Amino acid sequence: QAVIPGSRVGDSGGCAMATLMMDGKYTRPKNMVSHSWGTSFRDLVAAVVADALGDSEFGTAAALLEQGEPSLRNLLCARGKLQDTYWICAFSISQHSAICGEAAFGGVDPILGTPHPTCTCRAPKHRNSDPPLREDGKSIPCEINKFTDMMELLAATDDAFQQVIVVDSQAEVFTRAWVVDEIAMAHRLGMPQHLKVRKASVVDEHEGHLRRLRVQDMQATRREDVDDILGRIPDKRAFNVHLQHIIFDVGSGLIASWRALDAQQALERVGRTL
């Protein structure tokens, strides 16, 4: 509805939306955002704002965005956060090189409930295994099969490069194949990882489901993405055990770290009140 038509350049194709937004200037991200494509755009932006402000929850930011409240921008400006940079796949890869002509989510916009528009540009499309190929079988011109490569490069050259994980109200983000792959990669690289939830109850409501996660059950918009990710995991049982450790470890797990930040913010609110 926005990114694909907004990044189209004539009939021949287009570019990444970020290229247009940054006037073609190379801009290095300090953060990468992992999220479900079914998450509302408002919540995605709200989670980024919450992260920039150091908040563990993005419900307040989402409400202010819906109201068109300018106070968020003023607050970001006052804290010197307007220039913080985030890598978001929908903006940072060219949709015209891969999927702009496809109708995602079964052909229906998940928010509006109307037929999903498709792009008719003539840009060549490159899939995961389209030639020419690298030694590992990945397509060289394809942009959507190199997210973990991007993470390895940026993490190796910036110790502060971190991952922001946007948790939707149903916690479906943990069922998406690419997100689970990115979470595991960020953990392996030692990247700081931060959960952002709409409200605290989401974690408690879906804990039982999260404890039953299996990589074999993960989903993606494109089946070839699932096959690609599963093909890189020889021991799926061991991976599932490792995934539970990443999420639930009482000392360093994603949820434990989120709870610590949430508790710290609660104490700060009490302190300001007193």
LINGIWO-V602122 format. One record per residue. N is the residue number from 1. RES is the residue in three letters. PSI is psi in whole degrees, 0 to 359 (none if undefined). OMEGA is omega in radians with two decimals (none if undefined). Layout:
n=N res=RES psi=PSI omega=OMEGA
n=N res=RES psi=PSI omega=OMEGA
This chain:
n=1 res=GLN psi=337 omega=-3.06
n=2 res=ALA psi=304 omega=-3.01
n=3 res=VAL psi=311 omega=-3.07
n=4 res=ILE psi=308 omega=3.11
n=5 res=PRO psi=328 omega=-3.11
n=6 res=GLY psi=338 omega=-3.11
n=7 res=SER psi=5 omega=3.10
n=8 res=ARG psi=137 omega=3.12
n=9 res=VAL psi=98 omega=-3.12
n=10 res=GLY psi=200 omega=-3.12
n=11 res=ASP psi=346 omega=-3.03
n=12 res=SER psi=343 omega=-3.14
n=13 res=GLY psi=223 omega=-3.11
n=14 res=GLY psi=202 omega=-3.11
n=15 res=CYS psi=181 omega=3.06
n=16 res=ALA psi=141 omega=3.12
n=17 res=MET psi=325 omega=3.14
n=18 res=ALA psi=328 omega=3.11
n=19 res=THR psi=318 omega=3.12
n=20 res=LEU psi=318 omega=-3.10
n=21 res=MET psi=327 omega=-3.11
n=22 res=MET psi=15 omega=3.11
n=23 res=ASP psi=35 omega=3.09
n=24 res=GLY psi=3 omega=-3.12
n=25 res=LYS psi=131 omega=3.09
n=26 res=TYR psi=125 omega=-3.11
n=27 res=THR psi=119 omega=-3.08
n=28 res=ARG psi=127 omega=3.13
n=29 res=PRO psi=145 omega=3.05
n=30 res=LYS psi=346 omega=-3.10
n=31 res=ASN psi=151 omega=2.96
n=32 res=MET psi=145 omega=-3.07
n=33 res=VAL psi=125 omega=3.06
n=34 res=SER psi=129 omega=-3.06
n=35 res=HIS psi=165 omega=3.05
n=36 res=SER psi=138 omega=3.13
n=37 res=TRP psi=348 omega=3.08
n=38 res=GLY psi=354 omega=3.10
n=39 res=THR psi=141 omega=3.12
n=40 res=SER psi=148 omega=-3.13
n=41 res=PHE psi=325 omega=3.11
n=42 res=ARG psi=314 omega=-3.13
n=43 res=ASP psi=324 omega=3.10
n=44 res=LEU psi=312 omega=3.13
n=45 res=VAL psi=319 omega=-3.13
n=46 res=ALA psi=321 omega=3.13
n=47 res=ALA psi=321 omega=3.10
n=48 res=VAL psi=317 omega=3.10
n=49 res=VAL psi=315 omega=3.14
n=50 res=ALA psi=320 omega=3.13
n=51 res=ASP psi=316 omega=3.14
n=52 res=ALA psi=327 omega=-3.13
n=53 res=LEU psi=357 omega=3.13
n=54 res=GLY psi=21 omega=-3.14
n=55 res=ASP psi=147 omega=3.14
n=56 res=SER psi=338 omega=-3.13
n=57 res=GLU psi=149 omega=-3.11
n=58 res=PHE psi=13 omega=-3.13
n=59 res=GLY psi=317 omega=-3.14
n=60 res=THR psi=316 omega=3.12
n=61 res=ALA psi=321 omega=3.13
n=62 res=ALA psi=317 omega=-3.14
n=63 res=ALA psi=319 omega=3.14
n=64 res=LEU psi=324 omega=3.09
n=65 res=LEU psi=319 omega=-3.12
n=66 res=GLU psi=329 omega=-3.14
n=67 res=GLN psi=354 omega=-3.10
n=68 res=GLY psi=30 omega=-3.05
n=69 res=GLU psi=120 omega=-3.13
n=70 res=PRO psi=352 omega=-3.07
n=71 res=SER psi=331 omega=3.13
n=72 res=LEU psi=314 omega=3.12
n=73 res=ARG psi=318 omega=3.13
n=74 res=ASN psi=321 omega=3.14
n=75 res=LEU psi=317 omega=3.10
n=76 res=LEU psi=319 omega=3.13
n=77 res=CYS psi=316 omega=-3.11
n=78 res=ALA psi=328 omega=-3.13
n=79 res=ARG psi=5 omega=3.10
n=80 res=GLY psi=34 omega=-3.05
n=81 res=LYS psi=357 omega=-3.07
n=82 res=LEU psi=336 omega=-3.11
n=83 res=GLN psi=6 omega=3.05
n=84 res=ASP psi=142 omega=-3.04
n=85 res=THR psi=138 omega=-3.11
n=86 res=TYR psi=137 omega=3.05
n=87 res=TRP psi=116 omega=3.09
n=88 res=ILE psi=124 omega=-2.96
n=89 res=CYS psi=318 omega=-3.08
n=90 res=ALA psi=329 omega=3.14
n=91 res=PHE psi=328 omega=-2.91
n=92 res=SER psi=349 omega=3.00
n=93 res=ILE psi=155 omega=3.12
n=94 res=SER psi=111 omega=3.09
n=95 res=GLN psi=337 omega=-3.09
n=96 res=HIS psi=348 omega=3.11
n=97 res=SER psi=358 omega=-3.05
n=98 res=ALA psi=299 omega=-2.87
n=99 res=ILE psi=8 omega=-3.01
n=100 res=CYS psi=337 omega=-3.11
n=101 res=GLY psi=2 omega=-3.11
n=102 res=GLU psi=149 omega=3.08
n=103 res=ALA psi=105 omega=-3.10
n=104 res=ALA psi=168 omega=3.08
n=105 res=PHE psi=43 omega=3.10
n=106 res=GLY psi=18 omega=3.10
n=107 res=GLY psi=2 omega=-3.09
n=108 res=VAL psi=132 omega=3.08
n=109 res=ASP psi=123 omega=-3.06
n=110 res=PRO psi=341 omega=-3.12
n=111 res=ILE psi=311 omega=-3.06
n=112 res=LEU psi=336 omega=-3.10
n=113 res=GLY psi=15 omega=-3.13
n=114 res=THR psi=162 omega=3.11
n=115 res=PRO psi=135 omega=-3.10
n=116 res=HIS psi=126 omega=3.14
n=117 res=PRO psi=150 omega=3.07
n=118 res=THR psi=159 omega=-3.09
n=119 res=CYS psi=140 omega=-3.11
n=120 res=THR psi=18 omega=-3.13
n=121 res=CYS psi=162 omega=-3.06
n=122 res=ARG psi=17 omega=-3.13
n=123 res=ALA psi=137 omega=3.09
n=124 res=PRO psi=140 omega=3.14
n=125 res=LYS psi=138 omega=-3.11
n=126 res=HIS psi=122 omega=3.14
n=127 res=ARG psi=178 omega=-3.01
n=128 res=ASN psi=320 omega=-3.03
n=129 res=SER psi=21 omega=3.11
n=130 res=ASP psi=135 omega=3.12
n=131 res=PRO psi=158 omega=-0.02
n=132 res=PRO psi=153 omega=-3.03
n=133 res=LEU psi=152 omega=2.97
n=134 res=ARG psi=175 omega=3.13
n=135 res=GLU psi=331 omega=3.14
n=136 res=ASP psi=6 omega=3.08
n=137 res=GLY psi=358 omega=3.13
n=138 res=LYS psi=141 omega=3.08
n=139 res=SER psi=133 omega=-3.14
n=140 res=ILE psi=312 omega=-3.10
n=141 res=PRO psi=347 omega=-3.12
n=142 res=CYS psi=135 omega=-3.14
n=143 res=GLU psi=343 omega=-2.99
n=144 res=ILE psi=11 omega=3.11
n=145 res=ASN psi=19 omega=-3.04
n=146 res=LYS psi=24 omega=-3.13
n=147 res=PHE psi=315 omega=-3.13
n=148 res=THR psi=330 omega=3.04
n=149 res=ASP psi=317 omega=3.11
n=150 res=MET psi=318 omega=-3.13
n=151 res=MET psi=317 omega=3.14
n=152 res=GLU psi=317 omega=-3.13
n=153 res=LEU psi=310 omega=-3.06
n=154 res=LEU psi=322 omega=3.12
n=155 res=ALA psi=327 omega=-3.13
n=156 res=ALA psi=338 omega=-3.07
n=157 res=THR psi=5 omega=3.12
n=158 res=ASP psi=105 omega=-3.11
n=159 res=ASP psi=340 omega=-3.09
n=160 res=ALA psi=357 omega=3.14
n=161 res=PHE psi=126 omega=-3.02
n=162 res=GLN psi=165 omega=-3.14
n=163 res=GLN psi=134 omega=3.04
n=164 res=VAL psi=124 omega=-3.10
n=165 res=ILE psi=115 omega=-3.09
n=166 res=VAL psi=114 omega=-3.11
n=167 res=VAL psi=115 omega=3.14
n=168 res=ASP psi=173 omega=-3.02
n=169 res=SER psi=337 omega=3.12
n=170 res=GLN psi=4 omega=-3.11
n=171 res=ALA psi=28 omega=3.13
n=172 res=GLU psi=343 omega=3.14
n=173 res=VAL psi=329 omega=-3.11
n=174 res=PHE psi=358 omega=3.08
n=175 res=THR psi=358 omega=-3.10
n=176 res=ARG psi=128 omega=-3.01
n=177 res=ALA psi=313 omega=-3.10
n=178 res=TRP psi=322 omega=-3.12
n=179 res=VAL psi=315 omega=3.12
n=180 res=VAL psi=320 omega=3.09
n=181 res=ASP psi=318 omega=3.14
n=182 res=GLU psi=321 omega=3.11
n=183 res=ILE psi=315 omega=-3.14
n=184 res=ALA psi=319 omega=3.14
n=185 res=MET psi=316 omega=3.14
n=186 res=ALA psi=320 omega=3.12
n=187 res=HIS psi=317 omega=3.14
n=188 res=ARG psi=325 omega=-3.12
n=189 res=LEU psi=353 omega=-3.12
n=190 res=GLY psi=23 omega=3.12
n=191 res=MET psi=141 omega=2.97
n=192 res=PRO psi=137 omega=-3.11
n=193 res=GLN psi=136 omega=-3.08
n=194 res=HIS psi=125 omega=3.02
n=195 res=LEU psi=141 omega=3.01
n=196 res=LYS psi=120 omega=-3.11
n=197 res=VAL psi=154 omega=-3.14
n=198 res=ARG psi=319 omega=3.08
n=199 res=LYS psi=156 omega=-3.01
n=200 res=ALA psi=327 omega=-3.05
n=201 res=SER psi=339 omega=-3.13
n=202 res=VAL psi=318 omega=-3.11
n=203 res=VAL psi=312 omega=-3.12
n=204 res=ASP psi=320 omega=-3.08
n=205 res=GLU psi=330 omega=-3.02
n=206 res=HIS psi=13 omega=-3.12
n=207 res=GLU psi=318 omega=-3.14
n=208 res=GLY psi=317 omega=3.10
n=209 res=HIS psi=318 omega=-3.12
n=210 res=LEU psi=328 omega=-3.13
n=211 res=ARG psi=349 omega=3.11
n=212 res=ARG psi=10 omega=-3.10
n=213 res=LEU psi=138 omega=3.02
n=214 res=ARG psi=135 omega=-3.12
n=215 res=VAL psi=333 omega=3.12
n=216 res=GLN psi=339 omega=-3.09
n=217 res=ASP psi=1 omega=-3.09
n=218 res=MET psi=154 omega=-3.09
n=219 res=GLN psi=161 omega=3.05
n=220 res=ALA psi=160 omega=3.12
n=221 res=THR psi=324 omega=-3.13
n=222 res=ARG psi=128 omega=-3.12
n=223 res=ARG psi=327 omega=-3.11
n=224 res=GLU psi=333 omega=3.08
n=225 res=ASP psi=317 omega=3.11
n=226 res=VAL psi=314 omega=-3.13
n=227 res=ASP psi=321 omega=-3.13
n=228 res=ASP psi=314 omega=-3.10
n=229 res=ILE psi=314 omega=3.14
n=230 res=LEU psi=328 omega=3.13
n=231 res=GLY psi=340 omega=3.13
n=232 res=ARG psi=5 omega=-3.13
n=233 res=ILE psi=93 omega=-3.08
n=234 res=PRO psi=321 omega=-3.12
n=235 res=ASP psi=92 omega=-3.04
n=236 res=LYS psi=328 omega=3.10
n=237 res=ARG psi=315 omega=3.12
n=238 res=ALA psi=323 omega=3.12
n=239 res=PHE psi=319 omega=-3.14
n=240 res=ASN psi=320 omega=3.08
n=241 res=VAL psi=318 omega=3.14
n=242 res=HIS psi=321 omega=3.13
n=243 res=LEU psi=319 omega=3.10
n=244 res=GLN psi=323 omega=3.09
n=245 res=HIS psi=316 omega=-3.14
n=246 res=ILE psi=319 omega=-3.05
n=247 res=ILE psi=317 omega=-2.91
n=248 res=PHE psi=355 omega=-3.13
n=249 res=ASP psi=129 omega=-3.01
n=250 res=VAL psi=340 omega=-3.12
n=251 res=GLY psi=319 omega=-3.02
n=252 res=SER psi=4 omega=-3.09
n=253 res=GLY psi=162 omega=-3.13
n=254 res=LEU psi=316 omega=-3.10
n=255 res=ILE psi=320 omega=3.11
n=256 res=ALA psi=318 omega=3.13
n=257 res=SER psi=321 omega=3.12
n=258 res=TRP psi=316 omega=3.14
n=259 res=ARG psi=322 omega=3.14
n=260 res=ALA psi=317 omega=3.12
n=261 res=LEU psi=319 omega=-3.14
n=262 res=ASP psi=318 omega=3.13
n=263 res=ALA psi=320 omega=3.12
n=264 res=GLN psi=318 omega=3.14
n=265 res=GLN psi=325 omega=3.10
n=266 res=ALA psi=318 omega=3.10
n=267 res=LEU psi=321 omega=3.12
n=268 res=GLU psi=323 omega=3.11
n=269 res=ARG psi=319 omega=3.10
n=270 res=VAL psi=318 omega=3.14
n=271 res=GLY psi=319 omega=3.14
n=272 res=ARG psi=324 omega=3.14
n=273 res=THR psi=317 omega=3.13
n=274 res=LEU psi=none omega=none
